[in-house]
Each structure stands twice: as structure tokens, then as C-alpha cells.
Amino acid sequence: MCAALDDDTETLKAEMSCGHAVTPESLTGWCRSLLDQGQFKFLCPALEDGTFVKCGAEWSYQEVRRLAVLTTEEMEHFEKTMAALAAATYCEYKSCPVCETFVEREDLTNLSVLCTVCTADKGQRYEFCWQCLKQWKGPGPRSDRCDNDGCINQDLELLKNCETTSLPQVAGVTDCPSIRACPTCGQQVEHDKTGCKNILCPRCNKEFCFVCLKLTEDCLETSSYFTACSAGVAPRQTSIPTWKRN
């Protein structure tokens, strides 16, 4: 038996497909908060009775739309936001710095990207750097930088130089980098300093330990949600994982 999402026993609730009960207002609020965090998949946050294990069942948008009783404006907001987040998650695209056409990067290990629109307009091959967004300079393909001055990976610099933080509710964690890259997809995340040491990546939906950077199930083999990891605090990351989508 699982715990309900709402403790109020007087208010009419709808039963979700996973068996948990929730009021339409709470359902709307929870799903909106997920969208605000960049999460377009709606996962049940209820805890199994007597445990800290989240249900994690995914609710379809059709189910949410029906049971949350969304207004026309809310449906429009949800659908536009979900479409934008899904595109950003499953496609690697940026605007060409010259023509502003959206260009998709198919090879995630190559920073040199061809713009077919500019190539056609100029009558010669035009490539730009995915990292600094300037016309590509130097030999390619390359995964670290082009030869333009100032071409650095800002995300990697942030991982290397971010401040440290503590997790007050996790024993022994007082000096941990405040920003981590998800070990599965490379998405940068921060811990809100509440609850356990694990965090759910808003991009790939993988749960991992913010402290040791192992996937949650691997971390919990030798520690628990609120105790220090057996491997200690993982050092600052010096590379960003590339998401290998299946």
C-alpha cells in the first residue's frame, strides 16, 4: 500500500494510474513545478509507505490534463512548455550566429557545425563553432575548442570553479562542489540543500548521488540516503559526460 499525495481526507481526490490519490489543485501545482524545473515528464512523487522510496511512476499528459482539470490557458502553457523542453532534450540545436537558422548537431563530439543555409547563400562551406558561436577557425573535427581566442567551455569552467556547499541533512557532507554534471547526460544541476543526497536529473530522468556521482542504486549498495558515501565526495568534474541516447 502506498501513501497518498495529499493528507487532507475531506477533499475529493482523483486516483492516478499508479494508485495514488491527489486533488486536482495539487496535481496541477506539482506538474507546473516540474515544468518550471525543466522537467517535461510527470513523475509521481509519493513515497511508498514507511520508506523514502518514491513511486516514480510516469503520468501521461492526457491523464494529467483530464484529472487536473486544466483551463485552456493552462493547457496551452503546458503543451508549449513540454514541446520546447522535449526538443531541447532530444535534439542538440543552436542558432547559427550569421543567419540565425536553427542547426542541429548530430555528432556530439564535434564542435565544428555546418550551416547549410549560409553555405548555400555564400556559395562556399560555412561552419561555426558550437562552443563560442564564431566562424570555425582551425582544423577539425575537434571536441575541446576551435582556434578562436576565448573559445572555452563555460560549463566546464563552472564545474571546475564553483563554490562548495554542504548538505545539512546528510551526515558528514560539508564540503561538496555546489554544481554537478549529471553522470548520464551531462546536464548541470544544483542541490537545494534539503532532503537526501540524491537528485533527479531534469533532462534524462536518472537519479544519482550528488555527493559521489554514482547512480542512486549503485550508491545505496554501500550507504543510505542520509549518510556519507563509502567512496567519499567525488572531486570536481574535469569533463562533461556525453549523453548516449538509445
GROMACS elastic network, one bead per residue, 0.5 to 0.9 nm:
[ bonds ]
;  ai    aj funct       b0    kb
    1    48     6  0.72306   500
    1    49     6  0.64516   500
    2    19     6  0.78247   500
    2    20     6  0.69547   500
    2    46     6  0.76692   500
    2    47     6  0.68302   500
    2    49     6  0.50115   500
    2    50     6  0.87930   500
    2    55     6  0.82550   500
    3     6     6  0.86087   500
    3     7     6  0.88517   500
    3    20     6  0.70420   500
    3    21     6  0.85050   500
    3    46     6  0.64197   500
    3    47     6  0.61158   500
    3    48     6  0.59175   500
    3    49     6  0.53989   500
    3    50     6  0.86457   500
    4     7     6  0.67591   500
    4    19     6  0.86180   500
    4    20     6  0.52553   500
    4    21     6  0.52337   500
    4    22     6  0.68776   500
    4    46     6  0.65673   500
    4    47     6  0.82072   500
    5    20     6  0.66230   500
    5    21     6  0.60584   500
    5    22     6  0.54381   500
    5    23     6  0.83393   500
    5    26     6  0.82629   500
    5    27     6  0.89213   500
    5    44     6  0.86212   500
    5    45     6  0.75773   500
    5    46     6  0.55260   500
    5    47     6  0.83533   500
    6     9     6  0.78584   500
    6    11     6  0.89983   500
    6    13     6  0.84502   500
    6    21     6  0.71679   500
    6    22     6  0.57729   500
    6    23     6  0.71225   500
    6    26     6  0.77560   500
    8    11     6  0.60812   500
    9    12     6  0.79077   500
    9    13     6  0.87285   500
   11    23     6  0.72037   500
   12    22     6  0.83776   500
   12    23     6  0.64545   500
   12    24     6  0.86822   500
   13    21     6  0.57558   500
   13    22     6  0.50099   500
   13    24     6  0.69998   500
   14    20     6  0.83403   500
   14    21     6  0.54602   500
   14    22     6  0.54881   500
   14    23     6  0.60364   500
   14    24     6  0.70721   500
   14    67     6  0.65756   500
   14    68     6  0.86247   500
   15    18     6  0.79558   500
   15    19     6  0.58710   500
   15    20     6  0.56309   500
   15    22     6  0.65059   500
   15    23     6  0.87785   500
   15    67     6  0.85431   500
   16    19     6  0.53608   500
   16    20     6  0.54644   500
   16    21     6  0.60696   500
   16    22     6  0.74366   500
   16    44     6  0.89199   500
   16    59     6  0.77561   500
   16    63     6  0.78596   500
   16    64     6  0.86434   500
   16    67     6  0.81132   500
   17    20     6  0.75118   500
   17    57     6  0.85336   500
   17    58     6  0.89391   500
   17    59     6  0.72215   500
   17    63     6  0.81398   500
   18    21     6  0.89226   500
   18    44     6  0.79761   500
   18    55     6  0.81230   500
   18    57     6  0.63051   500
   18    58     6  0.82864   500
   18    59     6  0.80785   500
   20    44     6  0.81903   500
   20    46     6  0.73962   500
   20    55     6  0.89946   500
   22    25     6  0.82522   500
   22    26     6  0.64455   500
   22    27     6  0.62523   500
   23    26     6  0.52635   500
   23    27     6  0.61409   500
   23    28     6  0.86265   500
   23    67     6  0.85413   500
   23    68     6  0.77271   500
   24    27     6  0.50747   500
   24    28     6  0.61361   500
   24    29     6  0.85958   500
   24    64     6  0.89327   500
   24    67     6  0.61360   500
   24    69     6  0.64319   500
   24    70     6  0.86431   500
   25    28     6  0.52039   500
   25    29     6  0.61778   500
   25    30     6  0.86089   500
   25    68     6  0.66613   500
   25    69     6  0.84199   500
   26    29     6  0.50416   500
   26    30     6  0.59903   500
   26    31     6  0.85049   500
   26    68     6  0.81879   500
   27    30     6  0.52257   500
   27    31     6  0.61399   500
   27    32     6  0.84569   500
   27    64     6  0.74763   500
   27    67     6  0.79627   500
   27    68     6  0.57361   500
   28    31     6  0.53447   500
   28    32     6  0.60216   500
   28    33     6  0.85516   500
   28    64     6  0.78560   500
   28    65     6  0.87462   500
   28    67     6  0.89181   500
   28    68     6  0.54535   500
   28    69     6  0.80881   500
   28    70     6  0.73890   500
   29    32     6  0.51568   500
   29    33     6  0.61332   500
   29    34     6  0.87172   500
   30    33     6  0.51421   500
   30    34     6  0.63796   500
   30    35     6  0.88493   500
   30    42     6  0.86063   500
   30    45     6  0.88216   500
   31    34     6  0.50680   500
   31    35     6  0.63818   500
   31    36     6  0.87095   500
   31    39     6  0.88439   500
   31    40     6  0.85669   500
   31    41     6  0.86852   500
   31    42     6  0.61943   500
   31    43     6  0.85047   500
   31    64     6  0.81804   500
   31    78     6  0.88507   500
   32    35     6  0.50938   500
   32    36     6  0.62305   500
   32    37     6  0.87278   500
   32    78     6  0.76494   500
   33    37     6  0.63371   500
   33    38     6  0.88454   500
   33    39     6  0.85472   500
   34    37     6  0.50896   500
   34    38     6  0.64889   500
   34    39     6  0.50091   500
   34    40     6  0.68596   500
   34    41     6  0.79017   500
   34    42     6  0.71184   500
   34    43     6  0.87768   500
   34   202     6  0.83726   500
   35    38     6  0.50758   500
   35    40     6  0.56319   500
   35    41     6  0.83167   500
   35    42     6  0.86297   500
   35    78     6  0.76869   500
   35    81     6  0.70332   500
   35    82     6  0.73088   500
   35    85     6  0.84004   500
   36    39     6  0.72439   500
   36    81     6  0.88840   500
   37    40     6  0.87645   500
   37   202     6  0.69482   500
   38    81     6  0.87345   500
   38    82     6  0.87689   500
   38    85     6  0.65301   500
   38   202     6  0.58385   500
   38   203     6  0.72961   500
   39    42     6  0.74906   500
   39    82     6  0.81522   500
   39    85     6  0.73337   500
   39    86     6  0.88993   500
   39   201     6  0.84965   500
   39   203     6  0.66560   500
   39   205     6  0.82655   500
   40    78     6  0.88460   500
   40    81     6  0.77549   500
   40    82     6  0.51789   500
   40    83     6  0.82945   500
   40    85     6  0.62816   500
   40    86     6  0.68248   500
   40   202     6  0.80339   500
   40   203     6  0.85410   500
   41    58     6  0.68475   500
   41    59     6  0.76019   500
   41    60     6  0.79052   500
   41    61     6  0.82570   500
   41    82     6  0.82685   500
   41   202     6  0.86779   500
   41   205     6  0.82386   500
   42    56     6  0.88367   500
   42    57     6  0.82693   500
   42    58     6  0.55894   500
   42    59     6  0.54017   500
   42    60     6  0.70779   500
   42    61     6  0.75822   500
   42    64     6  0.82995   500
   43    55     6  0.80424   500
   43    56     6  0.50910   500
   43    57     6  0.53766   500
   43    59     6  0.60682   500
   44    47     6  0.87806   500
   44    54     6  0.75019   500
   44    55     6  0.58205   500
   44    57     6  0.52708   500
   44    58     6  0.63544   500
   44    59     6  0.71513   500
   45    54     6  0.57100   500
   45    55     6  0.61287   500
   45    56     6  0.60650   500
   45    57     6  0.82960   500
   46    53     6  0.83862   500
   46    54     6  0.55845   500
   46    55     6  0.55448   500
   46    56     6  0.76460   500
   47    50     6  0.79403   500
   47    51     6  0.65542   500
   47    52     6  0.59286   500
   47    53     6  0.54632   500
   47    55     6  0.57657   500
   47    56     6  0.87576   500
   48    51     6  0.55692   500
   48    52     6  0.69519   500
   48    53     6  0.58163   500
   48    54     6  0.62364   500
   48    55     6  0.63132   500
   49    52     6  0.82967   500
   49    53     6  0.86424   500
   50    53     6  0.88173   500
   51    54     6  0.82668   500
   52   225     6  0.82508   500
   53    56     6  0.86295   500
   54    57     6  0.86414   500
   59    62     6  0.82457   500
   59    63     6  0.64086   500
   59    64     6  0.67192   500
   60    63     6  0.52408   500
   60    64     6  0.63974   500
   60    65     6  0.86447   500
   61    65     6  0.59023   500
   61    66     6  0.84464   500
   61    78     6  0.89966   500
   61    79     6  0.88471   500
   62    65     6  0.51466   500
   62    66     6  0.61986   500
   62    67     6  0.86747   500
   63    66     6  0.52388   500
   63    67     6  0.61078   500
   63    68     6  0.81732   500
   64    67     6  0.53294   500
   64    68     6  0.54778   500
   64    69     6  0.80541   500
   64    70     6  0.84331   500
   65    68     6  0.55151   500
   65    69     6  0.61151   500
   65    70     6  0.58729   500
   65    75     6  0.72988   500
   66    69     6  0.56683   500
   66    70     6  0.74913   500
   67    70     6  0.81651   500
   70    73     6  0.79092   500
   70    74     6  0.56248   500
   70    75     6  0.59176   500
   71    74     6  0.50592   500
   71    75     6  0.61415   500
   71    76     6  0.85829   500
   72    75     6  0.51575   500
   72    76     6  0.62283   500
   72    77     6  0.86664   500
   73    76     6  0.51407   500
   73    77     6  0.62106   500
   73    78     6  0.86200   500
   74    77     6  0.50155   500
   74    78     6  0.60050   500
   74    79     6  0.84845   500
   75    78     6  0.50753   500
   75    79     6  0.60107   500
   75    80     6  0.84835   500
   76    79     6  0.52941   500
   76    80     6  0.60853   500
   76    81     6  0.84228   500
   77    80     6  0.53965   500
   77    81     6  0.60039   500
   77    82     6  0.84048   500
   78    81     6  0.52787   500
   78    82     6  0.59380   500
   78    83     6  0.85325   500
   79    82     6  0.51188   500
   79    83     6  0.61020   500
   79    84     6  0.86472   500
   80    83     6  0.52138   500
   80    84     6  0.62822   500
   80    85     6  0.86750   500
   81    84     6  0.52077   500
   81    85     6  0.61217   500
   81    86     6  0.84862   500
   82    85     6  0.51774   500
   82    86     6  0.59708   500
   82    87     6  0.85131   500
   83    86     6  0.51887   500
   83    87     6  0.61584   500
   83    88     6  0.86583   500
   84    87     6  0.52067   500
   84    88     6  0.62511   500
   84    89     6  0.86362   500
   85    88     6  0.51006   500
   85    89     6  0.60926   500
   85    90     6  0.86757   500
   85   203     6  0.86276   500
   86    89     6  0.50213   500
   86    90     6  0.60731   500
   86    91     6  0.81120   500
   86   203     6  0.89323   500
   87    90     6  0.54583   500
   87    91     6  0.55316   500
   87    92     6  0.83111   500
   87    93     6  0.86865   500
   88    91     6  0.55611   500
   88    92     6  0.67320   500
   88    93     6  0.74439   500
   88   203     6  0.89015   500
   89    92     6  0.76041   500
   89   203     6  0.61419   500
   89   204     6  0.77847   500
   90   245     6  0.82174   500
   91   104     6  0.67402   500
   91   105     6  0.77825   500
   91   106     6  0.83546   500
   92   103     6  0.81952   500
   92   104     6  0.53249   500
   92   105     6  0.51986   500
   92   106     6  0.70905   500
   92   108     6  0.78808   500
   93   102     6  0.62052   500
   93   103     6  0.52088   500
   93   105     6  0.58583   500
   93   106     6  0.88875   500
   94    97     6  0.88365   500
   94   100     6  0.84736   500
   94   101     6  0.81257   500
   94   102     6  0.54232   500
   94   103     6  0.55369   500
   94   104     6  0.67216   500
   94   105     6  0.81673   500
   94   130     6  0.77657   500
   95    98     6  0.84338   500
   95    99     6  0.78654   500
   95   101     6  0.52876   500
   95   103     6  0.60021   500
   95   104     6  0.88648   500
   95   133     6  0.87650   500
   96    99     6  0.57009   500
   96   101     6  0.53888   500
   96   102     6  0.62545   500
   96   103     6  0.64236   500
   96   115     6  0.68409   500
   96   118     6  0.86227   500
   96   128     6  0.74362   500
   96   133     6  0.75375   500
   97   100     6  0.56413   500
   97   101     6  0.83259   500
   97   128     6  0.76972   500
   97   133     6  0.60357   500
   97   134     6  0.68312   500
   97   135     6  0.81303   500
   98   101     6  0.82368   500
   98   118     6  0.74905   500
   98   134     6  0.88844   500
   98   135     6  0.87951   500
   99   102     6  0.88904   500
   99   115     6  0.88201   500
   99   117     6  0.75412   500
   99   118     6  0.67070   500
  100   103     6  0.86348   500
  101   115     6  0.81556   500
  101   117     6  0.75733   500
  102   115     6  0.88944   500
  103   113     6  0.81008   500
  103   114     6  0.81034   500
  103   115     6  0.66212   500
  103   116     6  0.86157   500
  104   113     6  0.84161   500
  105   108     6  0.64542   500
  105   110     6  0.83128   500
  105   111     6  0.84492   500
  105   112     6  0.89441   500
  105   113     6  0.66344   500
  105   114     6  0.87081   500
  105   130     6  0.83418   500
  106   109     6  0.89246   500
  106   110     6  0.87150   500
  106   113     6  0.89260   500
  107   110     6  0.56287   500
  107   111     6  0.83060   500
  107   113     6  0.88279   500
  108   111     6  0.75358   500
  108   143     6  0.82726   500
  108   242     6  0.71834   500
  108   243     6  0.85120   500
  109   141     6  0.83938   500
  109   142     6  0.73442   500
  109   143     6  0.51611   500
  109   144     6  0.86862   500
  109   242     6  0.79801   500
  110   113     6  0.74796   500
  110   130     6  0.84079   500
  110   140     6  0.79452   500
  110   141     6  0.54789   500
  110   142     6  0.52999   500
  110   144     6  0.83975   500
  111   128     6  0.81331   500
  111   129     6  0.55243   500
  111   131     6  0.65588   500
  111   136     6  0.88093   500
  111   140     6  0.82896   500
  111   141     6  0.69311   500
  111   142     6  0.59265   500
  111   143     6  0.54861   500
  111   144     6  0.74728   500
  111   145     6  0.69802   500
  111   146     6  0.76160   500
  112   127     6  0.62128   500
  112   128     6  0.59024   500
  112   129     6  0.50805   500
  112   130     6  0.63668   500
  112   131     6  0.88415   500
  112   136     6  0.64420   500
  112   140     6  0.66590   500
  112   141     6  0.60581   500
  112   142     6  0.69718   500
  112   143     6  0.83429   500
  112   145     6  0.89804   500
  112   146     6  0.78808   500
  113   126     6  0.84774   500
  113   127     6  0.52291   500
  113   128     6  0.54971   500
  113   129     6  0.63182   500
  113   130     6  0.65481   500
  113   136     6  0.81716   500
  114   117     6  0.89839   500
  114   118     6  0.86610   500
  114   119     6  0.78555   500
  114   125     6  0.74626   500
  114   126     6  0.60128   500
  114   128     6  0.66588   500
  115   118     6  0.55989   500
  115   119     6  0.61506   500
  115   120     6  0.87157   500
  115   125     6  0.80496   500
  115   126     6  0.60001   500
  115   127     6  0.59621   500
  115   128     6  0.75084   500
  116   120     6  0.60908   500
  116   121     6  0.85803   500
  116   125     6  0.79522   500
  116   126     6  0.75465   500
  116   127     6  0.87910   500
  117   120     6  0.52352   500
  117   121     6  0.62003   500
  117   122     6  0.85984   500
  117   126     6  0.87641   500
  118   122     6  0.58338   500
  118   123     6  0.80801   500
  118   124     6  0.82272   500
  118   125     6  0.77935   500
  118   126     6  0.60840   500
  118   127     6  0.86159   500
  119   122     6  0.53410   500
  119   123     6  0.57075   500
  119   124     6  0.52065   500
  119   127     6  0.81606   500
  120   123     6  0.52123   500
  120   124     6  0.70069   500
  120   125     6  0.79294   500
  120   126     6  0.87840   500
  121   124     6  0.80434   500
  122   125     6  0.76786   500
  122   126     6  0.78163   500
  123   126     6  0.89089   500
  126   135     6  0.74991   500
  126   136     6  0.80589   500
  127   134     6  0.87645   500
  127   135     6  0.60066   500
  127   136     6  0.54511   500
  127   137     6  0.87945   500
  128   131     6  0.88150   500
  128   132     6  0.84327   500
  128   133     6  0.60209   500
  128   134     6  0.54738   500
  128   137     6  0.81680   500
  129   132     6  0.56996   500
  129   134     6  0.55566   500
  129   135     6  0.61277   500
  129   136     6  0.50597   500
  129   137     6  0.80364   500
  129   145     6  0.79231   500
  129   146     6  0.66546   500
  129   151     6  0.87047   500
  130   133     6  0.54658   500
  130   134     6  0.80719   500
  130   136     6  0.87968   500
  130   145     6  0.89135   500
  131   134     6  0.82755   500
  131   144     6  0.87823   500
  131   145     6  0.70483   500
  131   146     6  0.82346   500
  131   151     6  0.67898   500
  131   152     6  0.71274   500
  131   153     6  0.65053   500
  131   154     6  0.84329   500
  132   135     6  0.87674   500
  132   145     6  0.83056   500
  132   146     6  0.82464   500
  132   148     6  0.81198   500
  132   150     6  0.77559   500
  132   151     6  0.53078   500
  132   152     6  0.71819   500
  132   153     6  0.81676   500
  133   136     6  0.82482   500
  133   151     6  0.88763   500
  134   137     6  0.82685   500
  134   148     6  0.76607   500
  134   151     6  0.88954   500
  135   148     6  0.84816   500
  136   139     6  0.86856   500
  136   140     6  0.87735   500
  136   146     6  0.64581   500
  136   147     6  0.77204   500
  136   148     6  0.76331   500
  137   140     6  0.86437   500
  137   146     6  0.57511   500
  137   147     6  0.51182   500
  137   148     6  0.59406   500
  138   146     6  0.61174   500
  138   147     6  0.52092   500
  138   148     6  0.79946   500
  139   142     6  0.76278   500
  139   146     6  0.78159   500
  139   147     6  0.81911   500
  140   143     6  0.86936   500
  140   146     6  0.79713   500
  142   145     6  0.64793   500
  142   146     6  0.71421   500
  143   146     6  0.85377   500
  144   152     6  0.79749   500
  144   153     6  0.77171   500
  145   148     6  0.82069   500
  145   151     6  0.59276   500
  145   152     6  0.64160   500
  145   153     6  0.76277   500
  146   149     6  0.84591   500
  146   151     6  0.64345   500
  146   152     6  0.87322   500
  147   150     6  0.86976   500
  147   151     6  0.72548   500
  148   151     6  0.57525   500
  149   152     6  0.86941   500
  151   154     6  0.88830   500
  152   155     6  0.88465   500
  152   156     6  0.83772   500
  152   157     6  0.79335   500
  153   156     6  0.53382   500
  153   157     6  0.63029   500
  153   158     6  0.87507   500
  154   157     6  0.50137   500
  154   158     6  0.61818   500
  154   159     6  0.87213   500
  155   158     6  0.51322   500
  155   159     6  0.64093   500
  155   160     6  0.87872   500
  155   181     6  0.89929   500
  155   188     6  0.78703   500
  155   240     6  0.83530   500
  156   159     6  0.50750   500
  156   160     6  0.62487   500
  156   161     6  0.86641   500
  156   237     6  0.78794   500
  156   238     6  0.68310   500
  156   239     6  0.66733   500
  156   240     6  0.68966   500
  157   160     6  0.50691   500
  157   161     6  0.60679   500
  157   162     6  0.82167   500
  157   238     6  0.86518   500
  158   161     6  0.52378   500
  158   162     6  0.54582   500
  158   179     6  0.77475   500
  159   162     6  0.57072   500
  159   177     6  0.78666   500
  159   178     6  0.84957   500
  159   179     6  0.60854   500
  159   180     6  0.65095   500
  159   181     6  0.75827   500
  159   188     6  0.84224   500
  159   236     6  0.65420   500
  159   237     6  0.61751   500
  159   238     6  0.74535   500
  159   239     6  0.87742   500
  159   240     6  0.89597   500
  160   177     6  0.87142   500
  160   236     6  0.58586   500
  160   237     6  0.64999   500
  160   238     6  0.66230   500
  161   177     6  0.87424   500
  161   236     6  0.84273   500
  162   177     6  0.65117   500
  162   178     6  0.63034   500
  162   179     6  0.64957   500
  162   236     6  0.88954   500
  163   176     6  0.84718   500
  163   177     6  0.61374   500
  163   178     6  0.57981   500
  163   179     6  0.80258   500
  164   174     6  0.83020   500
  164   175     6  0.55730   500
  164   176     6  0.50738   500
  164   179     6  0.82823   500
  165   173     6  0.85102   500
  165   174     6  0.64693   500
  165   175     6  0.55707   500
  165   176     6  0.51962   500
  165   177     6  0.60505   500
  165   178     6  0.51450   500
  165   179     6  0.89462   500
  165   191     6  0.88880   500
  165   193     6  0.82669   500
  166   169     6  0.89600   500
  166   170     6  0.84984   500
  166   172     6  0.88262   500
  166   173     6  0.56589   500
  166   175     6  0.55777   500
  166   176     6  0.61179   500
  166   177     6  0.86338   500
  166   178     6  0.81714   500
  166   193     6  0.70816   500
  167   170     6  0.54693   500
  167   171     6  0.79722   500
  167   172     6  0.84389   500
  167   173     6  0.56880   500
  167   174     6  0.63749   500
  167   175     6  0.85959   500
  167   176     6  0.82157   500
  167   191     6  0.82281   500
  167   192     6  0.85650   500
  167   193     6  0.50465   500
  167   194     6  0.70252   500
  167   195     6  0.82884   500
  167   196     6  0.81096   500
  167   197     6  0.71964   500
  168   171     6  0.74031   500
  168   172     6  0.87119   500
  168   173     6  0.74561   500
  168   174     6  0.76523   500
  168   193     6  0.65917   500
  168   194     6  0.72292   500
  168   195     6  0.84958   500
  169   173     6  0.86415   500
  169   193     6  0.77720   500
  169   194     6  0.66779   500
  169   195     6  0.61590   500
  169   196     6  0.66076   500
  169   197     6  0.82159   500
  169   226     6  0.64958   500
  169   227     6  0.87001   500
  170   173     6  0.59876   500
  170   174     6  0.87719   500
  170   195     6  0.78981   500
  170   196     6  0.63174   500
  170   197     6  0.64634   500
  170   225     6  0.76203   500
  170   227     6  0.54196   500
  170   228     6  0.66488   500
  171   174     6  0.84714   500
  171   226     6  0.62413   500
  171   228     6  0.56782   500
  172   175     6  0.88526   500
  172   227     6  0.71609   500
  172   228     6  0.55971   500
  172   229     6  0.89810   500
  173   176     6  0.67696   500
  173   197     6  0.89662   500
  173   211     6  0.77943   500
  173   227     6  0.83668   500
  173   228     6  0.63776   500
  173   229     6  0.89167   500
  173   232     6  0.87733   500
  173   233     6  0.77393   500
  175   178     6  0.88140   500
  175   233     6  0.80279   500
  176   179     6  0.87463   500
  176   210     6  0.85262   500
  176   211     6  0.66638   500
  176   233     6  0.64511   500
  176   234     6  0.80333   500
  176   235     6  0.82304   500
  176   236     6  0.86312   500
  177   180     6  0.70033   500
  177   210     6  0.89533   500
  177   211     6  0.83420   500
  177   233     6  0.87495   500
  177   234     6  0.86805   500
  177   235     6  0.77778   500
  177   236     6  0.64448   500
  178   189     6  0.85913   500
  178   190     6  0.60715   500
  178   191     6  0.70771   500
  179   188     6  0.66061   500
  179   189     6  0.57772   500
  179   191     6  0.76365   500
  179   210     6  0.88285   500
  179   236     6  0.89198   500
  180   183     6  0.85883   500
  180   186     6  0.85005   500
  180   187     6  0.80838   500
  180   188     6  0.55586   500
  180   189     6  0.55222   500
  180   190     6  0.65359   500
  180   191     6  0.87394   500
  180   210     6  0.70615   500
  180   213     6  0.82650   500
  180   236     6  0.80074   500
  180   237     6  0.74392   500
  181   184     6  0.84778   500
  181   185     6  0.78093   500
  181   187     6  0.52318   500
  181   189     6  0.62947   500
  181   190     6  0.89679   500
  181   213     6  0.87298   500
  181   237     6  0.75616   500
  181   239     6  0.88125   500
  181   240     6  0.63928   500
  181   241     6  0.74640   500
  182   185     6  0.56244   500
  182   187     6  0.51721   500
  182   188     6  0.63032   500
  182   189     6  0.71383   500
  182   201     6  0.66379   500
  182   203     6  0.89352   500
  182   204     6  0.87173   500
  182   206     6  0.83094   500
  182   207     6  0.89094   500
  182   208     6  0.75881   500
  182   210     6  0.86790   500
  182   213     6  0.76901   500
  182   240     6  0.82495   500
  182   241     6  0.74230   500
  183   186     6  0.59557   500
  183   187     6  0.83095   500
  183   206     6  0.89577   500
  183   208     6  0.77602   500
  183   213     6  0.64971   500
  183   214     6  0.74203   500
  183   215     6  0.78404   500
  183   240     6  0.79682   500
  183   241     6  0.59902   500
  183   242     6  0.86823   500
  183   243     6  0.87849   500
  184   187     6  0.82895   500
  184   201     6  0.88800   500
  184   204     6  0.74397   500
  184   206     6  0.72210   500
  184   208     6  0.88989   500
  184   215     6  0.86078   500
  184   241     6  0.64850   500
  184   242     6  0.74258   500
  184   243     6  0.60158   500
  184   244     6  0.80709   500
  185   201     6  0.86215   500
  185   203     6  0.74794   500
  185   204     6  0.64679   500
  185   206     6  0.88168   500
  185   240     6  0.83230   500
  185   241     6  0.58782   500
  185   242     6  0.56527   500
  185   244     6  0.74045   500
  185   245     6  0.86179   500
  186   203     6  0.89888   500
  186   240     6  0.53402   500
  186   242     6  0.60319   500
  186   243     6  0.66540   500
  187   201     6  0.73097   500
  187   202     6  0.80693   500
  187   203     6  0.66311   500
  187   204     6  0.83603   500
  187   240     6  0.84115   500
  187   241     6  0.85182   500
  188   201     6  0.86307   500
  189   199     6  0.85699   500
  189   201     6  0.72920   500
  189   202     6  0.84446   500
  189   210     6  0.89749   500
  190   193     6  0.87747   500
  190   199     6  0.86862   500
  190   210     6  0.84396   500
  191   194     6  0.77010   500
  191   197     6  0.81445   500
  191   198     6  0.85884   500
  191   199     6  0.70870   500
  191   210     6  0.72842   500
  192   195     6  0.83895   500
  193   196     6  0.84173   500
  193   197     6  0.83984   500
  194   197     6  0.83993   500
  195   198     6  0.83639   500
  195   225     6  0.87297   500
  195   226     6  0.80323   500
  196   199     6  0.81068   500
  196   209     6  0.89968   500
  196   224     6  0.89817   500
  196   225     6  0.52827   500
  196   226     6  0.53413   500
  196   227     6  0.86233   500
  197   208     6  0.85665   500
  197   209     6  0.57965   500
  197   210     6  0.57936   500
  197   211     6  0.66359   500
  197   225     6  0.60748   500
  197   226     6  0.64929   500
  197   227     6  0.83053   500
  197   228     6  0.86808   500
  198   207     6  0.65928   500
  198   208     6  0.54313   500
  198   210     6  0.56221   500
  198   211     6  0.79551   500
  198   215     6  0.86882   500
  198   216     6  0.66100   500
  198   225     6  0.70641   500
  199   206     6  0.84184   500
  199   207     6  0.55215   500
  199   208     6  0.56215   500
  199   209     6  0.62561   500
  199   210     6  0.63161   500
  199   216     6  0.85352   500
  200   203     6  0.87631   500
  200   204     6  0.85509   500
  200   205     6  0.59356   500
  200   206     6  0.58094   500
  200   208     6  0.65535   500
  200   209     6  0.88977   500
  201   204     6  0.58525   500
  201   206     6  0.55039   500
  201   207     6  0.61263   500
  201   208     6  0.77112   500
  202   205     6  0.56211   500
  202   206     6  0.81359   500
  203   206     6  0.81783   500
  204   207     6  0.88663   500
  204   243     6  0.86505   500
  206   215     6  0.75204   500
  206   216     6  0.85545   500
  207   215     6  0.61123   500
  207   216     6  0.57253   500
  207   217     6  0.84659   500
  208   211     6  0.88198   500
  208   212     6  0.85901   500
  208   213     6  0.61681   500
  208   214     6  0.56869   500
  208   217     6  0.80060   500
  208   218     6  0.87406   500
  208   219     6  0.80240   500
  209   212     6  0.57683   500
  209   214     6  0.55301   500
  209   215     6  0.60764   500
  209   216     6  0.55423   500
  209   219     6  0.67616   500
  209   225     6  0.88214   500
  209   229     6  0.87892   500
  210   213     6  0.54800   500
  210   214     6  0.80373   500
  210   233     6  0.87455   500
  210   234     6  0.87584   500
  211   214     6  0.82317   500
  211   228     6  0.81671   500
  211   229     6  0.72052   500
  211   232     6  0.74013   500
  211   233     6  0.51256   500
  211   234     6  0.61634   500
  212   215     6  0.88425   500
  212   219     6  0.75658   500
  212   229     6  0.64692   500
  212   230     6  0.85753   500
  212   231     6  0.65661   500
  212   232     6  0.62689   500
  212   233     6  0.51431   500
  212   235     6  0.83828   500
  213   216     6  0.85373   500
  213   219     6  0.83094   500
  213   233     6  0.84041   500
  213   234     6  0.65471   500
  214   217     6  0.80694   500
  214   218     6  0.61091   500
  214   219     6  0.56170   500
  215   218     6  0.54066   500
  215   219     6  0.62301   500
  215   220     6  0.87222   500
  216   219     6  0.50751   500
  216   220     6  0.60622   500
  216   221     6  0.87434   500
  216   225     6  0.88520   500
  217   220     6  0.53110   500
  217   221     6  0.66343   500
  218   221     6  0.54661   500
  218   222     6  0.78458   500
  219   222     6  0.61544   500
  219   223     6  0.63309   500
  219   224     6  0.77421   500
  219   225     6  0.88258   500
  219   229     6  0.70371   500
  219   230     6  0.82266   500
  219   231     6  0.88185   500
  220   224     6  0.52926   500
  220   225     6  0.71427   500
  220   229     6  0.84463   500
  221   224     6  0.79445   500
  222   229     6  0.73604   500
  222   230     6  0.61996   500
  222   231     6  0.88598   500
  223   226     6  0.83529   500
  223   227     6  0.63426   500
  223   228     6  0.69106   500
  223   229     6  0.56378   500
  223   230     6  0.62903   500
  224   227     6  0.54200   500
  224   228     6  0.77212   500
  224   229     6  0.77747   500
  225   228     6  0.83901   500
  227   230     6  0.89565   500
  228   231     6  0.84689   500
  228   232     6  0.67458   500
  228   233     6  0.82725   500
  229   232     6  0.50450   500
  229   233     6  0.71642   500
  230   233     6  0.88891   500
  231   234     6  0.75897   500
  234   237     6  0.81457   500
  235   238     6  0.88527   500
  237   240     6  0.72521   500
